[in-house]
Amino acid sequence: MKRILIKNARIINEGRTFDGAVLIKGDKIAAVYEVAAPEVEAGEVIDAGGKWLLPGVIDDQVHFREPGLTHKGDIASESRAAVAGGVTTFMDMPNTKPQTVTIPDLEWKLQRGAETSSANYSFFFGGTNDNIQEIARLDPSRVPGLKLFLGSSTGNMLVDRRESLERIFGGTNLLIAVHAEKEEVIKRNIARYTSLYGNDLDCSFHSRIRDEEACFASSQEAVALAMRFNARLHILHLSTAKELTLLSEKKPLKDKRITAEVCVHHLWFDDTDYARYGNRIKWNPAIKTPADRMALRDAVNSNRVDIVATDHAPHLQREKEGNCLTAASGGPLVQHALVAMLELASQGVFTCEKVVEKMAHMPADLFHIDRRGYIRPGYYADLVLVDPAACWTVSKDNILYRCGWSPFEGVTFHHAVWKTFVNGQPVYSDGRIDDTVRGMEVKYNQ
């Protein structure tokens, strides 16, 4: 069994930063040493030279576009970008073609992940108005939870019948992750602004159409349902300060039945950036005001918001063209999420320990992931070495997404992922990916 020793590292883990070393044996962490490693037998020794050693990022919301939308990306291409960005585990969303709303469709994705994914993989199961019987058949150790769209979506993925919502919230013990935007409010806003300004609305109208009211009304409804049925609710990609009033910062995570995620783009951009970036920062939910961004940052630090994720959703550049009503919503983020958060940490917005907590520890705890998310003996060796002295600029030459662009193009970061290990295997090193490495299916202790 191969043994790898990473020495002279600056380890950031469980709220502490200390000098030390980590011994990997096979796919697990065998030992964690503080200050200096003793003389141990290892087939490979990596001198970190003071670089930071972090647990791998766990991203609970990605859209890797397979099956059916693979011109934008697929599990192979986007997982390669993920490991280059220090993301070692992902949870993919069900709005593919076909949608992941039957057991055979879920099993197909799991098999495809085993065949092609560079990172550890798992897949949300989609709830619909009429698939409660399929939901009842799910193995809770193989899915992170259910995904419900409570706002605009495509095909059958919009759950808009009251009786269907009540059957789902009252009929499962699985975590229910929701995209919360109220369809009626969105339609009313579209009608209002098109009547005033016509159909050719620029991107700045996006946050007025998918506004605070649309988000809060839907999130509030989801919270009420969860409380009524004592369901386990997770609100995805919060974008407004008002929604934070629905959450608690006083309870520890283990005692929460209602949790929430914020995405990197809502922490980095605000609606004053539409003039510069246009449709490149058009997401659902929309980027909101500077005050909303500040409130979300504060909520990360206070633990009112539990985890930070990406909502990685690649589109081709031509699909991002058009106006507010026609350009695709979403963008690629997995390759740049960790370095963007560390950049905010260097600016004093967060601490590095908080970044690790929200991107590795808390996702592992929130979803009850088996032995991932921490640098601990006996845990899987999902590790990231970060160079805190690197200075590099995002450009098309170093973007790995199949779509070929990033909202961060032209941004200079001052941290870089140097090496990424998935289950003890060096999958990314010095800008090169080992395409022979495959991740593992994530298991959940639910």
JOSUL-V110675 format. One record per residue. N is the residue number from 0. PHI is phi in degrees with one decimal (* if undefined). PSI is psi as a letter, one per 30 degrees, with the letter a starting at -180 (NA if undefined). OMEGA is omega in degrees with one decimal (* if undefined). Layout:
n: {N/N}
phi: {PHI/PHI}
psi: {PSI/PSI}
omega: {OMEGA/OMEGA}
//
This chain:
n: {0/1/2/3/4/5/6/7/8/9/10/11/12/13/14/15/16/17/18/19/20/21/22/23/24/25/26/27/28/29/30/31/32/33/34/35/36/37/38/39/40/41/42/43/44/45/46/47/48/49/50/51/52/53/54/55/56/57/58/59/60/61/62/63/64/65/66/67/68/69/70/71/72/73/74/75/76/77/78/79/80/81/82/83/84/85/86/87/88/89/90/91/92/93/94/95/96/97/98/99/100/101/102/103/104/105/106/107/108/109/110/111/112/113/114/115/116/117/118/119/120/121/122/123/124/125/126/127/128/129/130/131/132/133/134/135/136/137/138/139/140/141/142/143/144/145/146/147/148/149/150/151/152/153/154/155/156/157/158/159/160/161/162/163/164/165/166/167/168/169/170/171/172/173/174/175/176/177/178/179/180/181/182/183/184/185/186/187/188/189/190/191/192/193/194/195/196/197/198/199/200/201/202/203/204/205/206/207/208/209/210/211/212/213/214/215/216/217/218/219/220/221/222/223/224/225/226/227/228/229/230/231/232/233/234/235/236/237/238/239/240/241/242/243/244/245/246/247/248/249/250/251/252/253/254/255/256/257/258/259/260/261/262/263/264/265/266/267/268/269/270/271/272/273/274/275/276/277/278/279/280/281/282/283/284/285/286/287/288/289/290/291/292/293/294/295/296/297/298/299/300/301/302/303/304/305/306/307/308/309/310/311/312/313/314/315/316/317/318/319/320/321/322/323/324/325/326/327/328/329/330/331/332/333/334/335/336/337/338/339/340/341/342/343/344/345/346/347/348/349/350/351/352/353/354/355/356/357/358/359/360/361/362/363/364/365/366/367/368/369/370/371/372/373/374/375/376/377/378/379/380/381/382/383/384/385/386/387/388/389/390/391/392/393/394/395/396/397/398/399/400/401/402/403/404/405/406/407/408/409/410/411/412/413/414/415/416/417/418/419/420/421/422/423/424/425/426/427/428/429/430/431/432/433/434/435/436/437/438/439/440/441/442/443/444/445}
phi: {*/-67.5/-120.4/-123.0/-108.0/-103.3/-117.1/54.7/-103.2/-100.6/-88.0/-114.7/-163.9/53.7/79.9/-125.1/-127.5/-151.3/-80.8/-175.5/-146.6/-132.8/-104.5/-103.1/-127.5/65.5/-98.2/-118.6/-81.2/-90.1/-158.7/-123.5/-112.2/-96.7/72.0/-136.4/-82.3/-71.3/-70.6/-127.1/-77.6/-147.9/-72.9/-141.7/-118.9/-111.6/-88.1/-72.3/57.4/88.7/-66.4/-81.5/-113.5/-122.2/-67.7/-61.5/-69.6/-110.9/-103.6/-87.6/-150.3/-132.3/-124.0/-89.3/73.3/-118.7/-91.7/92.8/-129.3/-74.7/-67.8/-88.4/167.1/-146.2/-60.5/-66.2/-66.3/-78.2/-70.7/-63.8/-62.5/-61.8/-67.2/-66.0/-99.6/85.6/-88.5/-104.3/-142.0/-134.8/-122.5/-90.8/-91.1/-89.0/-85.8/-106.0/-127.8/-74.8/-71.5/-84.9/-127.2/-132.4/-60.6/-59.8/-66.1/-64.9/-63.6/-61.7/-64.3/-61.3/-65.7/-65.5/-61.5/-60.7/-79.6/-129.6/-83.9/-77.8/-112.7/-68.9/-132.8/-158.1/-141.1/-66.7/-101.0/-87.3/-91.6/-129.5/-67.2/-143.3/-118.8/-60.8/-68.5/-66.9/-58.5/-64.9/-88.8/-66.7/-87.3/-64.7/-80.6/-115.4/-132.6/-70.7/160.2/-96.9/-114.7/-118.4/-96.5/-100.5/-130.6/-60.8/-154.2/-115.2/59.6/-97.6/-85.3/-88.6/-93.3/-124.2/-95.0/-59.1/-65.6/-68.5/-60.7/-67.1/-65.3/-71.9/-64.0/-93.2/-119.6/-140.5/-96.8/-70.2/-60.9/-111.5/-98.2/-123.0/-92.5/-111.1/-143.4/-83.7/-59.8/-63.5/-67.5/-60.1/-63.7/-64.1/-67.7/-60.0/-60.1/-64.3/-75.4/-70.5/-68.9/-85.4/-124.3/87.7/-83.4/-91.8/-85.0/-77.1/-62.5/-64.3/-76.6/-59.9/-76.0/-86.4/-78.1/-97.6/-93.4/-57.7/-62.1/-60.7/-71.4/-65.1/-59.5/-74.3/-61.9/-62.5/-63.6/-64.3/-64.0/-62.4/-63.2/-62.2/-69.1/-62.8/-103.7/54.0/-82.3/-93.6/-109.1/-129.5/-90.8/-83.9/31.9/-58.9/-132.6/-128.9/-66.8/-63.8/-63.8/-64.8/-67.3/-84.5/-115.3/-112.1/-108.3/-88.8/-86.8/-68.1/-54.3/-62.4/-101.1/-86.1/-99.6/-124.8/-127.5/-152.1/-122.0/-123.0/-101.2/-56.4/-66.0/-77.1/-91.3/-97.3/-100.1/-140.0/-71.0/-72.3/-84.0/-59.4/-62.4/-87.8/-100.8/56.2/-69.1/-62.6/-112.6/-89.2/-125.1/-114.9/-65.6/-72.6/-60.8/-109.7/-79.1/-56.7/-66.5/-63.9/-60.1/-63.4/-64.4/-65.6/-61.4/-61.7/-68.8/-63.5/-69.3/-88.9/72.8/-67.3/-97.6/-93.2/-139.4/-115.9/-137.0/-115.2/52.7/-53.6/-146.9/-71.5/-133.2/-64.7/-59.2/-66.6/-76.1/-88.3/-82.1/116.1/-101.5/-56.3/-90.8/-113.9/-70.6/-64.6/-100.0/122.3/-161.4/-81.5/-146.0/-62.6/-74.9/-121.6/-65.8/-64.3/-67.1/-65.4/-67.2/-68.7/-64.3/-63.7/-64.2/-66.4/-89.6/87.8/-71.4/-131.4/-95.1/-63.2/-63.1/-68.2/-59.3/-64.1/-58.8/-80.8/-107.3/-132.8/-63.1/-67.9/-59.3/-61.9/-72.9/-61.1/-96.2/56.9/-75.4/-75.2/54.5/-140.1/95.6/-137.4/-95.9/-139.5/-57.5/90.9/-87.5/-60.9/-84.5/-96.8/-136.2/-132.7/-101.0/-114.6/-88.4/-82.7/-113.5/-77.9/-131.0/-149.0/-116.1/-69.3/-146.6/-61.1/-70.2/-118.9/-87.4/-104.2/-62.6/-60.6/-68.3/82.3/-144.1/-148.5/-65.1/-93.2/-54.7/91.0/-81.8/-99.0/-101.2/-116.9/-140.0/-142.6/-72.5/-94.8/-143.0/-129.6/-114.1/-118.4/53.2/81.6/-101.3/-72.0/-93.2/-137.2/-154.5/51.5/85.3/-117.2/-108.2/-88.0/-76.1/-86.9/-79.9/-124.6/-74.7/-114.1/-65.3/-77.3/-111.1/-119.5/-95.2/-107.7}
psi: {k/k/k/k/k/j/l/h/l/j/k/j/k/h/g/l/k/l/k/a/l/k/k/k/j/b/g/l/k/e/l/k/k/k/d/k/k/l/j/l/k/k/f/k/k/j/j/f/h/f/l/k/j/l/k/k/k/j/j/g/j/l/j/g/g/k/l/f/h/f/f/e/l/a/e/e/e/f/f/e/e/e/f/f/g/g/j/f/k/l/j/k/l/f/i/a/j/l/l/i/g/l/e/e/e/e/e/e/e/e/e/e/e/e/e/f/k/f/l/k/k/l/k/l/k/k/k/a/f/g/h/e/e/e/e/f/f/k/j/f/f/f/k/f/a/k/k/k/j/g/a/k/a/l/b/g/f/j/j/g/k/e/e/e/e/e/e/e/e/f/g/k/f/l/k/j/k/k/j/j/k/k/e/e/e/e/e/e/e/e/e/e/e/e/e/e/f/a/f/i/k/l/f/f/f/e/f/e/e/i/a/e/e/e/e/e/e/e/e/e/e/e/e/e/e/e/e/e/g/h/l/j/k/j/k/l/i/k/f/l/e/e/f/f/f/f/l/k/g/f/k/l/e/f/f/k/f/j/l/l/k/k/l/e/e/f/f/e/l/l/f/f/f/e/e/e/f/b/f/f/h/j/l/k/l/l/k/a/l/e/e/e/e/e/e/e/e/e/e/e/e/f/g/e/k/e/l/k/a/e/h/j/i/k/l/l/e/f/f/f/l/a/a/e/f/f/k/k/k/l/l/k/f/f/f/g/e/e/e/e/e/e/e/e/e/f/g/g/e/l/l/e/e/e/e/e/e/f/f/d/e/e/e/e/e/e/g/h/k/j/h/l/f/l/j/k/k/f/l/k/i/j/l/k/k/k/j/g/g/k/j/l/k/k/l/f/f/g/k/f/k/e/f/g/l/k/f/g/k/f/k/k/l/g/k/k/k/e/k/k/k/j/h/f/k/j/f/k/k/h/g/k/k/j/g/f/k/k/l/l/k/k/k/k/i/NA}
omega: {-174.5/177.5/178.4/176.3/172.6/-175.5/178.3/179.4/171.1/-170.9/176.2/-170.4/173.9/174.6/-178.7/171.1/-176.2/176.3/-178.6/-177.0/178.8/175.7/177.2/174.5/-175.2/-178.6/-175.5/169.9/-178.3/-177.2/173.2/-177.3/174.8/179.7/-176.2/178.8/173.5/176.8/179.2/178.4/178.8/179.4/179.0/177.2/178.7/176.7/-176.9/177.5/178.1/176.9/-177.0/175.1/-176.5/166.7/-178.6/179.3/173.6/-175.7/-174.1/-179.8/173.9/173.9/-175.6/162.7/179.9/9.7/164.7/-178.0/-168.0/171.1/178.7/-175.6/173.2/-175.8/-179.7/-174.6/-174.2/174.5/173.8/177.0/-179.3/-177.6/175.0/177.6/178.6/176.0/-175.9/-179.9/178.2/173.3/-173.8/-175.7/-168.0/-174.7/174.1/177.5/2.6/177.5/-178.1/-176.2/173.3/179.5/178.0/178.0/175.9/-179.6/176.6/-179.8/178.9/177.4/179.4/175.3/178.7/-176.4/-165.7/-170.3/174.0/-179.2/173.1/-166.7/167.0/-169.1/172.6/174.4/-176.6/173.3/177.8/177.5/-171.2/179.5/-178.0/179.7/176.0/178.8/-178.3/-177.7/-174.7/172.4/-175.0/177.7/-174.4/177.8/175.4/-179.7/175.5/173.2/176.1/171.1/178.5/176.5/-176.8/173.5/-177.7/175.2/-173.8/-173.1/177.3/178.4/-172.1/176.3/-178.1/-177.9/178.3/177.9/-178.9/177.9/-179.2/-178.1/-178.7/-170.8/179.7/172.4/178.8/170.8/177.9/179.2/-173.3/162.8/-169.4/168.6/-173.1/-174.7/-178.1/179.8/179.3/-179.6/178.8/179.5/177.1/-179.9/-178.6/-173.7/176.6/176.8/-179.3/-169.1/-177.4/-174.8/-176.7/-178.3/178.8/-170.4/-177.7/178.1/-174.9/-179.0/175.0/177.0/175.4/-167.3/-179.5/-178.3/-179.8/-179.3/-174.8/-178.2/-178.7/178.0/179.4/177.5/179.3/178.8/179.0/177.4/-179.3/-180.0/179.9/-175.3/-175.5/179.9/177.9/-173.3/174.8/-178.0/-177.6/173.2/173.0/-178.2/-175.4/175.1/-175.9/179.2/-178.8/179.0/179.5/-171.4/179.7/171.9/-175.3/-179.8/169.2/-175.7/-175.6/-178.5/-177.1/169.4/178.6/-178.5/-176.6/179.7/167.3/-177.7/-175.3/-176.6/177.6/175.4/-175.6/-174.4/166.2/-170.6/171.8/-179.1/179.1/-177.8/-178.4/-170.7/179.0/-174.5/177.3/177.7/175.4/178.0/166.5/-5.3/-174.6/167.4/-175.3/-170.0/172.9/178.9/176.2/179.4/-180.0/179.5/178.3/176.5/179.0/-178.6/173.5/-177.4/-178.2/-177.1/170.0/170.0/-168.4/-176.7/176.3/-178.1/-173.9/-165.7/178.0/-175.3/-174.3/168.8/171.5/-178.4/179.8/177.7/177.8/178.7/179.0/-177.7/-176.6/-175.1/-173.0/-179.4/179.3/176.7/179.5/179.6/-179.1/-176.5/-168.2/-178.2/-170.9/-175.1/-177.6/-178.4/176.5/178.4/176.8/174.7/176.4/176.8/179.2/177.2/177.8/-180.0/176.8/166.0/176.1/177.9/178.5/176.7/179.2/179.1/-172.9/-177.0/-179.3/-174.7/-172.7/173.8/178.8/-178.9/-175.7/-177.6/179.6/-179.5/-178.4/168.1/173.1/173.7/179.8/170.9/-177.1/173.5/-179.1/177.2/176.1/-176.1/171.3/-169.0/179.0/171.5/-176.9/174.0/-176.8/-178.9/-179.1/176.3/-175.6/-176.7/179.3/178.8/179.9/-179.3/-177.2/176.6/-177.5/178.4/177.4/-178.2/170.0/179.4/177.6/173.4/179.6/178.5/-178.6/178.1/176.4/176.9/-177.8/172.2/178.4/173.0/-178.4/179.3/175.3/177.6/174.8/-177.3/176.3/-178.6/177.5/-175.9/179.6/-178.5/175.2/176.4/-178.7/179.5/174.7/-174.8/175.5/-177.4/176.0/175.8/-179.9/171.3/179.2/175.7/-175.0/179.3/-177.0/*}
//
